[in-house]
């Protein structure tokens, strides 16, 4: 998959919301403090991405690859994480209130 430069990422995430980014490859991307609320990131590759303190309220992350992603302090309130791969993801102090968690891969129990 094509990798995005910092300028391309800046342009992409600052477009009018909500964004439809189904299947996008953002593996390893630096997305700290980014607001991706209500975007559709279903089937996206976010493996190894830095999503510290990102705002993902109501974001669709169905079957997304979040393997090794850093979601520390991310706001995932009401996000759809069904069938997402969270193997080795960091979820320290992440807000998962109301998040859909059916079939999540890689974690036994998340609060």
HUFEN-V124004 format. One record per residue. PHI is phi in whole degrees, 0 to 359 (NA if undefined). OMEGA is omega in whole degrees, 0 to 359 (NA if undefined). D_LAST is the distance of its C-alpha to the last C-alpha in whole Angstrom. Layout:
[[PHI/OMEGA/D_LAST] [PHI/OMEGA/D_LAST]]
This chain:
[[NA/179/33] [289/175/34] [264/182/33] [257/175/33] [287/178/34] [301/179/33] [294/178/35] [295/177/34] [297/179/31] [301/179/32] [298/183/34] [298/186/31] [281/179/28] [257/174/31] [282/179/32] [304/181/32] [269/0/28] [277/179/27] [265/175/27] [253/186/28] [237/182/27] [300/175/26] [77/182/27] [292/177/28] [258/177/27] [242/181/26] [299/178/25] [73/183/25] [289/176/26] [269/184/25] [240/179/23] [299/175/22] [64/181/22] [283/177/23] [260/177/22] [243/180/22] [302/174/21] [62/176/21] [277/176/23] [256/178/23] [247/179/22] [302/179/22] [62/179/23] [285/174/23] [260/178/23] [244/182/21] [298/179/21] [70/181/22] [288/176/21] [263/181/21] [245/179/18] [302/177/18] [59/176/17] [289/178/18] [256/183/18] [236/182/17] [295/178/16] [68/182/17] [283/176/18] [272/178/19] [237/181/17] [301/177/18] [56/178/19] [283/176/19] [266/178/20] [247/181/17] [301/179/18] [73/179/18] [288/177/17] [259/180/16] [251/179/14] [302/178/13] [61/177/13] [287/178/14] [260/181/13] [251/182/12] [303/178/12] [71/179/13] [288/177/14] [259/181/15] [256/184/13] [301/179/15] [63/177/17] [286/177/16] [264/181/16] [251/178/14] [303/179/16] [60/176/16] [285/177/14] [264/183/13] [239/182/10] [303/177/10] [59/176/10] [286/178/9] [268/181/9] [249/181/7] [301/177/8] [73/180/10] [288/176/10] [277/189/12] [237/182/10] [294/173/13] [72/178/15] [298/181/13] [259/169/15] [95/175/14] [227/181/11] [279/183/10] [208/176/7] [241/181/4] [272/NA/0]]
